[in-house]
Amino acid sequence: MVMHPSVLRVFVTTALLLLLHSPPLLTDAFCARISRQRLLPTSKSSQLTQIQLYVDNSEREEQPHSVWYNRYKEYLSDTLDDYDFVLNDKELIESDPALNLLSSEVGVKDFTKQIDLSKESIPFSVLSERTFDTIEDIFQHLQRIPYENGSAEITPEEELTRKTVVVLGSGWGAHALMKVANCNKLRIIVVSPSNHFVFTPMLASAATGTVEYRSMTEAVRSANGMIEEYIEGKAVGVDVNKRTVTVRLNSLLDEYREVEPPELELQYDHLVVAVGCKVDDKGVPGASKSLRLKSCDDARKLRTAIGECFEYASRPDVSGAEHDEERTRRGTFLIVGGGPTGVELAGELYDLAEDITRPHKGSYPRLRNNVKVVLCHSGPSLVPQFEQPLREEALKSLKKKGVEVILNTRVTELKDGYAKLSTKKIDDATGEETGRFESELPIGLSVWCAGTAPVSFVSQLLDQLPESARNADGRIKVDKWLRPPMKDPSLLGSVLVLGDAAACVDGDDFLPQTAQVAGQQGAYVARMLSRGYDLEITPPALPCTPLSPCDIFYDPLLTEWLKLRGLDVASKFSFLNLGLLAYLGGGEALSQVQVGEFPLFAYSGSVAFVLWRSVYLVKQVATKNRILVTFDWFKSNVFGRDMTRF
């Protein structure tokens, strides 16, 4: 379904104006400090549009508002194009509704002019399907309440029709599946070495003390009270023909017992592989000793190491002006990788350094000029997932804060106290590489945020699948229903792969390895299994339909509801891209908001920071987490970050 471009333009303009005029915080930001914001075009052009208003009231002369209103009407009629003004009289703007409207509508009108709506379309079919899916999810959650509070139990008849689903992992995909799955029909067994889900976009905040670890985690057993069992362990083997998976339990109470942890074998009807990925550091000597940022344990280790670096740089043996260079080396943090994780960590480290080196208030005021953050990226621009204008803003913002950004550079070796770098030499005239420049960088600590690789279990599973299932990067190829190919056709659908372990084709390319993709895939698999689709056939169909015979999993009411929606055959997985967010430090962020391929807006600056915090707060998995994160933000802003180490 495609809306006419002129109607769509009116719709987008109206929606953005409502967004700008409704929230008081955003309205104040646009009316009082809009000269600090940049409303960026969503086209590939690198041109930046800075919306600025000016009211010349230095002479304190009377200025009739009607003059400004007439200029506003000229702008609407396209007879006036240049609004290069700087706002400096907030009271005058707020006193005149026309100027108040202008302060936001100028930006909206410029923005909507830049979108070629004839080439873009909002995926209304996907949006409508997700809306009905959400209604269905709400109904499932309401049905779950009597079972969770003990007033109802699963009957023996229901027990006979429940399929056993073994879920490997507790990340975004697995957690979304646990939240959405109908446990009246599915016997969910979760296997993961981590007994919690973590909101990974905030790991950088946890590593620098902006928020606490427990504020952004949820225990697996709390995700869904009807989960059959959680096993704290790691999958070490699988037999797809026997439908069994081998699990090695975590070693517990190591200091008190010497018994080797046992292994057990689990039988399944469906195996959901959501094991994620690991950091790819092979080929770089010393990189294995670098710190990571993939889990809560990584963030905890990094937070301790950061505190030790500051303490190491404050020791008496390096005090005095003659040891200034050594103090700076000890206080230098190298971040390898200029993606969202690396950029956000650089921003958070900048905030931490500004906080703890404040004169008379910070924990390390003597290190004010000795803390250095270096961001090394092998590509020509930071955060390549974002559009070009936002990439340029990221680079400009970090450099303005004093972060040293080194582009077109690979880390070739990491040793104690320094890193070896290899930088491309680029010909300014042709833009081609003419050679490489080798250098060394003194450092105190390195964090590896570059590249991913499959975990070992993925390789074990691939050994039992056809060669066609192996992607070039080691991931598992899946079809549109997230099923890998099987040697035995009768086993098709018994294994489902999602998240970072899956190579799922989207058009001419594979879907990105992001939390957004994994979360949507987890919810999709949960609904597909809960509805009882026959996954052995292509496309999967409901029981008692022309494509699939009746079986004990047949649910007449659910079948009729899905037939009414046109889902008697399972729809293919469709990723709905909602955009990207990244924090830059200093109360600034990047926000690229879209619906599918339809761009809505792109911001950098403090307005984007408000959006970044709002979205991250809303996306927390429970009310408890939202309250805790809000309190952590308040605490770090008022009292500063806690540098205590345990």
N, C-alpha and C positions, 0 to 999 in steps of 0.2 A: 504494500500500500504506500503510494507516494503522494504527498500533499503538494498542491500547486505552489510554486516558488513565492508568489506575491502573498498568498495566504500564510505560508510558512514564515515569511519575513515578519508579518504583523504579529504572529504568534510568538516568535522568539523575542521581538522587541517588547511586547507586553509582559512576557514572563520575566525578562531581565529587569524591567522597570519596577515590577512588583517586588522582585528580589532586592533591588537597591533601596526602595522607599519603605519597605516594611520593617526590616530589622533595625532598631535604633543604632546599634553599634556600627553597622555598615553605612547607614545614612550619615552618621557623624563623621566617619572616616572619609567619605566622599565629599562632604560639604566643608569640612574643616581642615583636612590635610591631603586633599587630592593632588596637590603638587608633588607629593612624595610617591604617588602610585604610578604604575605604568599599565595601561590597558593594552594588551598585546594582540596583534592580529593572529588569527589561527591559520592563515595561509602560510605557504612555505617561504614567503618573503621575509627578509630580515629587518624590514623597516619597522621601527617602533613608533607607536602613537602615544604621545604624552599629553594627556588632557589637563590643561591648566587654565584657571580663570583669574582675572585681575580686576580688582575694584580700587581705583585710585582715589583714596580718601585721605591722602597725606595732608592736603590743605584744609580738611574738615569742611569742605564746601557741601552745600546741599546737592544731592544727586537724585533726580526724580527716577523712581523705579520704572516708570513707563519707557524711559529711554532703553533700559536694559531689556525690557520685555519686547520692544520693537526689534532690537538686535537679535533676540531669540527667535522671533518670527522670521527674520531674514535668513537665519541659519536653517530653519525648517524648510524654507522655500528654495534652498540651495543657491541663494544669491550671495551668501557670505560663507567662506570656507575656512578662514584662518582665525581660530580661537587660540591664539598664543598668549594666554594671560596667566597671571599668578595670583592666587587667592590670598588676600591678607586681611580681609575684614569679615570675620565670621558672623558678627552680629547683623551686618547688612544683608548678607546672604540668607541668614535664617529668618530675617524679618520679611523677606519678599518671597512669596510662594513661587513666583516665576523663576527667580534666580535659584531657589532651592531645587526646583525641577530641572533647570538647565544644568546644574552642577553634576547631575547624574545622566541626564538624557543626551547630552552632547556625546559622552562616551559610548552610550548604547547605540546612538544613531551611527556614529563612525564605525562601530563594531559590525553592525548589521550590513553596512554597505560593503564590507570587505569579504563577506561570505557569498560565494557563488552557489546559491541555494538550488539552482537547476541541476547541479551535479551531486548534491547531497540529499539524503533521505533519512528520516527517522525510522528505525525498524519497529513500526507499530505492531506488526504481527508478533515479534519477540516480546515486546513490552506487554501486550495483552495476555500472551501465554504466561509470562512471569507473574502478572497480576493474579490470574486465576490460580496459578501454582501457590502463590502466597496465601490466598484464601483457603486453599486445600490444606496448607501447612498449619494455618491457625486452627482449623477444625481438628486436625490430628493432635495438636497440642492440648486442645480442650478435652479430647477423648482420653488423653494421657493422665489428666489430673486425678480421677478416682483411683487409678492404679498406683500413682505415686504416693497418695496419702493413705493407702491401705484399705480403702472402702470397696475395692474391687480387685479381682484376681483373674488371671488368664485361665480359661476353662480347659479341661482335657481335650475338647474338640478343637479349640483354637491352637493348643499345643501341637496337635498332629499336623496342622497346616503351616506351622512356622518353619521357614528355611533358615539354616545356619549360615550366617555371613561372618567370615573372619576378616577383620579390618586391620591391616598392617600400617601403623603410624598414628600420630596424634596431632598432625599439623593442620593446615588450612583445609585440605580436602577431606581428611578423616573427621575433623571436628564438625564440618558442615554436614557430613553424612550422619554423624551421631545426632546432631540437633534435629534433622528433618526425618529420619527413618521412623517408620511405623513399627514399633516393637511388638505390637500385637500380632504382626505377620512375619517379623524377622527376629531371629535369635542372634543378637549382635554380640560378638566377642572381639574385643579390641586388644591388640598386641602392640606394645610400644615400650622402648627403654625409658621414655619420659612419661611420667604419670600426669602430664598437664599439657594444655594447649597454651601457646604464648603468642601474643599480638606482636609479630616480628617487626613491623615497621617502627616500633618504639624501642627496639633493642639498643639503638644508639643513645636514646634518652636514659635508659636504665644503666648503661655503661658509664655514664658521666654523672649519675646521681640526680638527674632531673625528676625521674619517677622511680619508684621501687619495683622490684621484680614481681612481687605478689600482686601488685596493683593491676598488672596487665596479663595475668594468667588465669586459667580456669582448670580445675582438676578434671581428669577424664571422667571420673565417677559422678561428677556434678553436671556434666554436659547433658546427660539424659538419665533420669532416675530409673528407667526401664531397661538399661543395658544389661545384658545377661551376665557378662563377666569382663573384667579388665585384667590382663596378665602383663606384669612388668617384666618384659624380656625382649628378645630380638629374634626375628626369623632368620634361621641359618640354613634352611633347606626346604625344598618343596618337591612334591610328586604330583604333577598335574593329572596323570592318568588315574591315580588312586584318590585324588582330591584330598590330599593331606599336606600340612605344612609343619615343619619342625621348628620348635621354639626353644631357645636357650634362655633360661630365666636369669635375671640380673643377679649378680653376686651382692648379697646383703650382709651386713654385720661383719665385714671383713676383719675388723680389729678383734673380734671376739670368737670367730669361728674360722676353721680352715677347710670346711667342706666345699668341694666343687659344686657350683650351681647345677641342678639337674636339667635335662632336656625332656621335652614332652612333645607329643604328636597330636595335632588337632585335625579333626575331620571337618570338611566344609561342603556346602552346596555352592557357595560363591566366595571367591577370594578377592578382596579389594586391596590392591597394592597402591598404597599412598605413602611410600617410604621417603619421599623427598629426594634430596641430592646432597652432595658434600662439596666443600671448597676444593677447587682444582689448583693445586700448587706443584704438580709434578713438573720436572724439568728445570726447576729453579733451586739451586743449592741453598739450604738454610731456610727455605720458605716454610718447611714443616714446623719450625720452631716459632713462626710468627703467630700472633694471636688472631682469632676468628671472631665473627659476629653472626652466628647462625642460630644460636640457642640461648636460653637463660644462663646455662652454665658458662658459655662463652662470654656473655655480658658480665657475669660475676667475676670471671678471671680478669677480664679487661679492666673492670673498675678497680680491682685490687692493684693491677699492674700500673694503672695511671697514677694512683695514689703513691705507689712506691717510687715512680719516676720523679714526682714532685719532691718527695722526701729525699731521694738520692741527689737531686740537684740542690738541695738545701743543706747538705752536710757541711760541717766546718772546714773540711779539707779542700773545698772549692769556694770558700768565701773570699771576698776581696776582689778588686778590679783586675788583678793579674790572672784570675781564673774565670773571667767572664766567658771566654770561648768554651771552656769545658762545661760550665753551667748550662750554656745554651745547647750544647750537644746532648747533655742529659735530659734537657727539657724539650727535645725535638721529637715530634710524633710523625712517623711516616705512614700514610694511608695508601695502600696499593689498590687502585681501582676507582674510576671516576663515575660509577653508576650511582643510583639513588642511595644505596647503603653507604658508599664512600663519601658522597657529598653530604649526607645528613650527619655522618660521624664527624666530618670536618666542621660543620656548623655547630654541633653540640660541644666539641672540644674547644671551639672558639668561645662559646658561652661560658664553659667551665673555667677557662683561663681568665676571662674577664671578671668572673665572679670571685675566684679565690685569690687573685692578685690585687684586689682593691686595697688601697692604702688604709691602714688602721682597721679594716673590716674583714678582709680576706685572710685565709689561712697562710698564704705564701706571698705577702706583698713584696718581698725582696726579689721575687722572680718575675716582676712585672715586664721586664725587657728580655727575659730569657726563655720564654715559652714560644715555641715555633711549631706550626702545623703545616706539613707538606703533603699535598695530594698529588699522587703520580698516576697518570692515565696513559694507556697505550694508544688511544684514539686521538683524533684531531679536535674533539669537543667533548665536554662533560655531558652527563646524563643523556646519552644518545636516544633514549626512549622518548624524550620530549621533542617538541618542534623547535626549529632553529632559533627563533627569537628568545625562547626560554633558556636554551642552552647558553646563549650569549649572556643573558641576564645572570645565570648561575655563575659563570666565569667572572663577570664584572663584580658581582656581589661578594664572592669569596675573596677576590683580590683586594677589594676595598677594605675588607676586614683584616687584611694582613696575612691571609692564608697563601702560602706559596703553591701555585698550581703549575705542574710540569706536564705538558701534553706531548703526544707522540713519543712517549718514553716507556720502555720496559725495564722492570727490575730483573737483573740477570743473576744476582747473588745477594744473599743476606748473611751478614756475619755480626759478631758481637761488636756493636758500636758503630757500624757503618753499613751502607747499602751500595752496591754497584749498579749504575744506571746506564742504559743504552738509548740514546736519543736520535731520532731521525733528523737528517739534514734535509731541509726542504728548499728547493729553488723557488725564490720569490716570484720569478717571472712565469715559470711553467707550472709550479705547484707540485712537481715531481720529486721523489726522493733521490738524493744524490749520494747518500752514504749515511754513516752513523757516527755519533760522537759518544765516547765512553767517559764516564765520570764517576766519582765517589761522593756519597753524601753521609756526613756524620749524623747518627741518630741515637736516640735513647730507647725508642720503642717502635715496633712496626705492627701494623694490623693489615691482614690480607683480606681484601674484599673483592677480589677479581676472579672471575671464572667459576664454573660449576662442573661437576662430574657425577656420574651415577654411582650409587652405593653398591656394595658387593652383592647384595641380594638380587639386584636387577640382572647382573651377569649370570647368576645361578638360574634365574627364571628363564632367561634367554636361551640357555643351553637346552631347555626342554621345549622350546618353541621353534617353528620353522625359521629358516634363515631370513625370510622376508620380514620377520618381526624386528630385526635388528636395525636400528637407525645408525647413521654414520657416526653420531656422537655418543653411541652406546646406550641411548634410551630405547624404550619399547614402542614400536609403531602400533597405533590403535586406529580403529575405524571411527565412524561418526557416532557410534554408540559406546565408544571407549573400550571396545573388545579387541584384544590382540588376536592375530591369526593363530589357529591351533592345528597340530598335525592330525588329530582326530576331529572331524567335523562335529561329532556329537558332544564334544567338550567346549564348543564355541559358547562364550558367555559365562563359563564357569569361573573365568579369571577376568577381572576388570582392572584397568590401570589408569590412574589419574594423577594430576599434579605434575611435579617436576620429573617424575619417572616416565611420563608418557610423552610421546612425540605425536601430537594430534594435528592433522593438516587443517589449515584454515585458508582457503583460497589457494594461492600459490606458495604459501609459506607455512611454517609451523606456528602454533600458538606460543606466546611467550611464557617463560617459566616465572610466573608471578603469583602472588597470593590471591589476586582477584580471579585468575583463571582456575586455580585449584579449588577455591571456595565454591565457585559456580559448578564445577564438575562434581564435587562431592554432593551438593544438593541434588544435582541431576541424577546421579547414580542412586541416591537414596529414594527418590521418587520412582525411578524406573523399577527398582527392586520391590518397593512397597506396593506398587500397582500390579505386580505379578506378571509382567511381560515374559513371554517365552523368548529367552535370549539365544536359543539355539538356531532360530530361523532369522532370515534377513528380508525385510526389516522385522524387528521384534514385534510381536502382536499379543493382544490379550487372549486369555483362554476363552474357549467357546465362541470363537469368531471363525470366519471362513478360512483364515490362515493358520489357526492353531486349535487343536482339539481341547475338550474340556479336561480339567484335572482337579485335584483336591484344593488347589489354590484359587479356584474361581470364586469371585465375589460379585454377585449380580448387581448390587447397588452401585458399587464402584465402577463396574464395567459400563453400566448405563450412563453414569455421569461422564466418564471418559469418552464414550461414544458421542454424547451430546457435544463435547468439546472437539470432536474430530480426532481423538487420540486413541482410537482402537488399535492403531499402529503407532509405535513409539516414535516421537519426533527425534530428529538428529540433534546432537548437542550443538547449541549456538552460543558462542561467547558474546556477551554484551559488555563492550568496553565502556566503562564509566569515567575514564580519565586517569590522570596521574597526579600525585602530590609529592613534594620533597621540601624538607626544611633546610634553610641556608644559614641559620644562626642569626643572632642579633634581632630577633623578631621579624625576620623576613623569610619568605617561602616561595615556592613555585606551585602553581595550580593550573592544570590543563584539564578542563571538564568537558566531557562529551557524552553523547548517547549513541553507542555503536560507532559508526564512522561520521556521525553528524556532530560537528564542533559547536559547543555552546560559548565558552569564553576561556581565555587564558590570562592569568594574572601573575605578576611578580611583585614582591614588596610586602607591606604589612597587611593589606587587605587579603592577600593570598595566605598570610600567616594565620589570620582569623579563620579563614576557610579550612586551612590545614588542621588547626586545633579542633574546630567544630566537627569535621568529618572523623578525625581519629577518636574523638570522644564518643560520637554516636555509634561508631563501628565496634566499640568495646562489647564483649559478648554478654555482659550481664550488668544490671543496675549497680551492683556492688563495685564492679570495676570502674564504672563511670564516676562514682562518688570518690573512690580511692585515687584515681588519676587526677581528678579536679583538685582534691586536697593536696596531692603531691606537687602539682603546678603552683598552687598558692603558697605552699610551704617553701619551695625552692626560690620563688620570687621574693618572698618576705624575709626569710631567714638565711637564704643562701644554701649552697649545696654542702652536704655533710661529707667531709673527707675522712671520717673515721674508718679504720681498717680492722678487720677481725681475723 
